[in-house]
């Protein structure tokens, strides 16, 4: 199923590129500019630093600060708490990457990694506040509501994930390992692997920008249908399409919220890059993200009725 979907998606991009080069080339350029101006500066430094912290086993220092609270809410270990905080602060797909890395190093169990996969992936606060709310929506009044609707669904989703993947999360026993030497070579490996992932993310953003640009020019489709496809394909172009639509402001905001909470198929493709452990399923991640998007919109509409 997964291979068939990717095959159909790439065929669609191929025909979009061949049949409409006048539209496809500017769309590809727009995707690469967005990657260079927004994604690389906000994601690459955090990706290198968090990978370095994991490699030198320095995550426990940060974990001690957040674990007492997060363990009560989400039932996570100290390493899992670090993963969740990194996913919230750094944005897609950092939370998933760290969960995968911690599982491969046997610092968290497979059960905890599956539970984390449901709740550790978010758009970064920098992207939400700076780009979506202030730059595109230009509606700072809803800042608190938008952030609350983005992050609150993690609580019911965590409860659901713990029912689907039952098992008590326990701290891994502290083994007496030889101390890790902090060498330039370790940092160099983190830089090289992070840059490799970033190039792949840029390529996916370029391809999905071509596809969303092509769909945006299919005027035989109703405007709401084109908006629906944009929201599902790529997060940033979905936000732009929602802002430019004829929907009322409240519904435009809700559409942006779904796009950022779900992340789009482009983010799912990026997750597939970093999700290497065979015990973790990209399909389960996708279902949880769709649920997250729906809950975010529901919470936002309910809170807006009470406060706006």
N, C-alpha and C positions, 0 to 999 in steps of 0.2 A: 504493500500500500504506500509506504513512504517513498520507495524508489519510483513508483508510478507517478506520484504527485510531483516529485522533483523533475521527472522527465517531462511531464506536461507543462510545468512552469517554465522550464528552460526552452521548450519548443515555442511557447508563447512569446518569450523575450526575443528569441531568434527571429520570428516573423515580424515582431514589432520593429526590430532593428533594420530588417531588410526592406520591409514595405513602407516604412515611414522614417527614413533617415533624417529628414528635416526636423522632425519632432524628437527622435530618439537621441540624437547627439546632444542637443541642449539639455535634455532630461538627464542623460548620463553625466554631463558636466555639472548640473545642479546637485546631483547626488554626491559627486566627488568633492565639490566645494563645501557642502554641508558636512561631509565626513572630515575634511581638513580643518574647517573653522569651528566646528562644534564638538564632534566626537573625539578627535585626537587630543585636543588640549584638555578636555575634561576627563577622558577615560584612560589614556595611555600612562600618565604619571601614576595614577592610583593603581593601575594594573601592574606596573613594574614594582611599586613599593610593597603592595600586598603579597605579590609572589615572593619578593625578597624576605618579607617577614615570615612567611610560611616556611621558606627554605632554611632560615637560620633559627627557626623555632622560637620566635619572639612574640608569637600571638598571645601567649598566656598573660602578658602584661596588660594588653587591652581587654582580654577576656575577663580578668578579675574585676574590672570596673563595671561591666554590663551584665555579667552572668547572674548575680543575685536577683536582678529584676526579670531578665528574659527567661531564666529557668522557671520562674513561677508562672509566667504567662504562657510560654510556648513549650515548656518541658525540655529545654535544650541543655546539652553539656556546655562546658566553657568554650570548647573549640567551635561548637555549633553556634554559640552566641556571637563569637567573632565573625563567623560566616554571615550571619544575619545582618549584623551592623555594617559589614563591608558591602553587602548587597544593597542596603538602603542608601548608604552614603556615596557609593561609587557608580551605581547605575548598571544597566544591562551591559554585558552578561556576567558581571564580576561575581555575584553571589553564587551562580551556578558553577563557575570556574573554580571558586574556592571550595565549594562542597565536593566537587569532583576530585580536587587535589588532596583534600583532607581524607577522603575515602581511600584514595590510592595509597596514601601513606599510613593507612590504618589508624588514623587519629580520631575518626568517628566510625560508628557502625553503619552497615548498609541501611538499617531501619531509620536511623537518624538522617542519613543522607537523603532518603526518599521523602521524609517529612520536610527536610529543609528545601528540597526541590519545589515544594508547593508554595513556599513563603519567602524565599530568599532573593527573588528577582524583582527589581523596581527600576523606574527611571530615577536618575539622581535628583536631589532637591535643587541643585544648580540649574539643571535643565528645566524642571517644572517651574521654578520661580522666575528665572531669568528669561527663558525663551518662551514657554507656553503662556504663563499668566501675564507677565509684564510686556513682552514683545509682541505676541500674537493676539491674545485676548484683550490685552490692555485694560484689565479689570481687576485691580489690586484688592478690591473689596472682598473678593471670594477666595483670597489666599488661604485663610485658615480652613475654609470648607473644602477647598480642592485638596489640600494636603491631608486633611482628616479622611476624606473619602478615598484617597489613594492608599493610605497605610492601615486604616482600621479593618478592612476585610481580611487582613492577615490573621486576625484572631479566630473568626469562625472557620477560615480555611485550615488553620492549624489544627483545630479540633477535629475537622473532617479527616485530615491527613492522618491524625493519630488513631482514628477509628479504622481507616483503610489499611494502615501499616502499624498494627499494634506492637507493643513491645516497650519495656521500660528502658529509658535512656540512662546509661550509667557512664560515669567518668572513666576514661581509659586509665588503667593503672600506670603510675609513673615509673617508667623503666629507667634504669641507670645506663643511659647512652653516653657515649663519648661526646665531649663538647664539640659543637660545630664551629669550625674556624671560619670567621668572616673574611672571605677572600674576594678579591676583585673578580675572580673567575665565576663565583656564585652570582654576583650582580650582573656580570656580562651575560650569563645564561638566562637570567630573568629578563634582561633587556631584549635579547634576541627572540625568545619565545613570545614575549608580549608584542613585539613589533610584527612578528609573523601573524599573530592573531589579528592585529589591527589592520594589516593589509587585506586579510580575508574578509574582515568586516566591511572595509571600504569597497571591496569588489561586490559583495552582496548588496550594499546600499546603492551602488551604481546600477546593478541589474534590476533591482526592485524599483528604482526611480524611473528607469525606462518603461517598465510595465505599468506603473501607476500613471505616468505621463500619457501612455498610449490609451489606457482606460479612460483617463480624463478627457480625451478627445473623441471618444465614442459617443457622439451626440445622439445616436439612435437610442441610447439608453436614457431612461429618466434621470434627472439630476440626483434624486435620492439614491438611486441604484449605483451611480458613479461614486457618490459619497460613501456608500456602504463598502464598496470594493476598496476605496482608498483607505478607510479606517482599518480594514483587515490586512492590507498588504504591507504598509510601512507606516510607522508611528508618526514621523515628522511630517510627511506629505499628507497623512490623514488629518493631522492637526491643522495644517494649512487649508486643506479642502473644507474642513468644518468651519473654520473662521470665515472663509469666503462664501459660505453657503447662505441661503436666504432664511435659514432657521432663526427663530427667536434666540436672544442671547443665552437664555437658560439652557435651551436644547443644544446650542452650539458648544457651550461649556461642557455639557454632559457628553457630547460626541467626542470632544477633545479628551475628556477623562477616560472614556472607554479606550481610545487609541493609546494613551500613555500607560494605562493599567494593564491592558492586554499585551501591548508591545508590537503587535503586527507579525505577519509571517516572516518578515525580514529579521526580526529579533529571534524568532524561532530557528531560523537558519543559522544565525550567529551562535545560538545556544548549542546547536548541533556540532559546531566547531570545537567547543570546549568540553562538551559532554562525552567523555571517552570511556568511562567505566561501563561495562555491559550490564551491570545491575541497575543502572539508571535509565529511565525511558523518557525520550523527548516527547512521545505522545502523551504520557501522563502530565508532563510539564505543560503542554499546550492546553489540555483540558482544564487544569488548575488556573491557567492564565485567562482563559475565556470566562471561567467562573469569577475570577478576580475582577475582570472588567465589568461584568454584569452587576456584581455586588457594589463596586465603586459608584456606578451610575445610580443604583437604587439608594445608597446611603446619601449621595449628594442631593438627589431630588427630595428626599425626606428632610434632610437638614436645611435645605434652602427654603422649604415651606415654613420652617420654624423660625428662621433667622432673617430672611430677605424680605 
